[in-house]
Amino acid sequence: MEIHTELIYHYPWLPSLNSVLSSISSQDPLEFIKKTFETYPFLEIRERLLRLFRAAFENLEQIIEYQADKLNVHCYLILKILLYILDNRAITNRIANLYSKIAYNELINEGDAYIYDIFMDLNLDIKYYNIPIQYGINITKDQEEILQTNFRIYVFDYLKLTASLRDEYRRLVNNSLSDGYVFIQKRNLIRLLQEYVRQKLIIKQEEDKATLDNFKNEILKLEKFKEIYDIISSEWSLKEEEFEYTFEMDFKSGKELSGSYPPCVKSTLKKAQEGQNLTHTERLYIVWFLNSLNYPEDKIVNIFSTLPDFNREKTTYQVRYAKKKGYIPYSCQSLKSYNLCMAKKYKDELCLEGYFSRKYDAQREIKHPLSYVRIKQYRTSHKQKNSDKQIN
Amino acid sequence: MTDYTYLKRLFQAYYKKIKPNIPVVNSFEQREFGFIPWDKHIMIRHLSFKTSEYLLKDLIQTGHRHVYSSGSLYLQPDNSDMNKKQYIGCDLIIDIDVDHFYTPCKDNHDRWYCKECGESGNGMPSKCPKCKKTKFNTLNWICDDCLKTAKQEIIKLVYEFLIPDFGIRESDIKVAFSGHRGYHLKVENEKIRKLTSEARREIVDYVTGENISFEILGLREVGTNIYGLTKRNMDWSQKIVTKIEDILNSYSDIQLERLLLKFGLKRHIITSFLNSKDEFIDTISKNRNLWIIPNFGIATWKSFLYGIVHEIGAEIDEPVTIDIHRLIRYPGSLHGATGFKVQELGLNELNSFNPLNENNEKLDPIVFKSKNLQKIEILEPFVPSTKIAGDVFGPFKKGDKIEVPHHIAVFLLCKGVAKTL
C-alpha cells in the first residue's frame, strides 16, 4: 500500500520513509547531513533541533510549531544521528518521551482513514468499521452509556504495543476480546502508537565504543553539525548537574536509607532516573516500598516525573491511595515471579547468601526487601558503633 | 544389572524400534535439546541436532530418562551462553499438570510425608496438620479421574479461550499428553513468537482470570446500591455472568452451598444468597445490573466473583508460559517417571483420548504393554492402586513381592517404588 507522502512528512518514523523517500533515508549519514545543510537554511535546522532538545531537557510535554514538511523528515533523521553519538540514555529517553507525546498530539487530530493507513504501514493488524460496533454498555441507575468503537486491533499486536504499559485498564484481562481482536477506542489506539514512537527512538546504545568514536570523529568534522552537537552537550551538562543533584536530594532526604536499598529498588529507581518506562508492577513496587519507609509524598511523585506517561495529578492520587491502604511492598518471592529480583544481576551478597541469625543460630534467607533494609541498617549502625569504640 | 540400567536398555530398545518415526517439531535445527540421564539427576542442556535422525541415533545410544526441546528458536541453540544463543522467538507453551491443582481423587492416591515431623497422610495439604510446616516428601499417583480433569482443562483452554477469544486457528495448536500427569499445548504463530515474557504474562492472566479488575468491568457501589456486571459487555463480564447463570440454573441448593463455602463466604451470607437466588437469576437473565442480595456488600460480591472467575479460568502452570527459555518434553519421547510416551494428539482426538486405557493403538502412550509377567518387590511403605487398561493392580505395601504385567512393572520401576527381583 502506497502511503501519502504528506503522512511521512508529518510522521517520519513511519516505515514507508525507506521506500517513499528512499533517496533520503538510504544515504550515507555524512553525505545526508552535508546535503541537508546545503539544501535547507542552517538556522532553521538548528532552531528546530534545539527547540526539541531544550523542551526535552525542561521535561516539557509539547513544543510549539511542529512543522510537518520535508525538512521535518531531515530533522528526524539528524535527531537520530545526534542521539546515537550523544550516547546518553537519559537524553535519549527524554527525547523519546517528548517526541512520542508530540506524535500523540498530532495523531489525535487525524481522521480515521489516516490512522488506519498508519497502522497498516507499521504492519500492525487493525480492523476498521465505518459504522461503530458496540462492545459493551455502562449502566448506572437509569443511565446507559453504549460502548462502541470503529477500531479493533489484533491481540498479539496489542500485546506487543502494550508490553511496557501496565495500567490496569490496559491489561488484556480487563478488555473486550473476541476472534483475536481487541475492541479499542481511537484515543487508546493512538496512545499505543505513542508508545511505538517512543520505543522507535530509543536506540540501543552502541556497545562497540571504537565504532562509535570513529563515526563521531568523522561526523563532527562537519562544522555546522558540530555547532548543534556542542550546544546540546553544553546545555545538557548544566541540566544534568541540576537533575542529578535533585535526584540525590530526593533519595537522601529524611532518613539516610538509600544506601540500604536492595538491588531491585536501586535498579528500578535507576530506570526511572533515566526516563525509561516502568511497568505497572515496578511502579507499584516503588510506591509501596517508599511509602513503607515514610518517604514524603511529593518526593515519591517526583520520581515518576521523568516517565513517558507521567501525570502528576493521577500519580499523586495513586501514591496517596496506596499510603492510605497501607500496602506493603512485594516479597522477594513475588519479585522473583515478576522478574524484578536483581540479586543475581547485581551479585548482591546479602540477597544471595542471606544473613546469620543469632536467634535461630543459622543462616537465614532474605525474604522481604524491607528486611534487607533493616539488616543493612543494623549492619551500618553496628559498624559505626564498632568504629566509634575503636576511636574511643 | 541395576534397575536403572534395565530401564535404560528398555528405552533404548523403544527408540530403536520406532526408528525413524519420531515426530519432528518445526524448525527442528533451531531448537535447543536437553536430557536427564538415568544415573544422575542433572540436566544436560545446550545441545542441538541437524535432523531427527541424529536425535534418534543419540537416543538409541543413550536411552535417556527424560528428553526435552526448547519452545524457543535460536540461531545457535547449542551455545551454552544464553546471551550468545541468538534468540529468534518462542512458541506459546501452556502446561496443564494436575500436580498444580487439587482434584478429589488425590485424597485417595497422593501420599505426603512431612519432612519436619514425619507425619504422613493422603491428599494435597498446604501445611502439615501436626507441625504446620510446609515441606513434604510426596508420592503422587495418577488415575483416570485426575487425567480426565487435566484433559478437561486443556479442552476448556482451547475452546473457551484460545479459539473464540484469541482467534487462534486449530491448525496452529499442537497438543500432547505429557506421559505423566498432564498435557502440553503449543501454539505456533509468527506474531506469538515475538512476544516478550511480559506479554505472555498477559495471556496467562487472561486465561486464568488473574489480575482481573471487577471495577473496570463495571462493578461499583453507588450510594447503597451495587451495580454488577452484565453479559452485554464483550469482556470477562460475559463469561462471569454466563457462568453464574449456568451454576444457578443447574446446581441444587446443597451443591450451591458447598460451592459458596469453597469461595470463602460465611454461612449466614450463603443463606441470604439462597433465599434471593430466584430474584438474582431474574436480574441477570434480563441483563439488569442492579444486584440486590441482603448482606452482600461490595467485598462479599468480590469474593463471590473471584470464586466464579476461578471456576472459569484454566488451571495452567503459569511459569512455563512466561519463561521463554523453558525446555518441554519432546513428543514421541518416553517419560522417565512412568515409561509412557509423550503422545501428540490432534484436537479432534483429544475428546476420546484416554491415556490409561486408549483403544487407538497409534495414540496409546503405554508402549511397553504386554501380558508377560514380571516379578518385582515394593520399596515404599504404601503404593496406591494403579488402574491401567481396565485392570487394577495394588495397593501394595513395602516388602510385597508381586508378579505384574511388564508395563505395570516398568511403571512402578520408573516411579521408583519397586525393584526387580
Interface residues (C-beta under 8 A of the other chain):
Chain A: Y135 G136 I137 N138 I139 T140 K141 L147 Y154 V155 F156 D157 L159 K160 T162 A163 S164 R166 E168 Y169 R171 L172 V173 N174 N175 S176 L177 S178 D179 G180 Y181 F183 T279 S337 N339
Chain B: P164 D165 F166 G167 I168 N189 K191 I192 K194 L195 T196 S197 E198 A199 E202 I203 D205 Y206 G209 E210 N211 I212 S213 I216 L217 G218 R220 V222 N225 Y227 T230 R232 N233 M234 D235 W236 S237 N289 P319
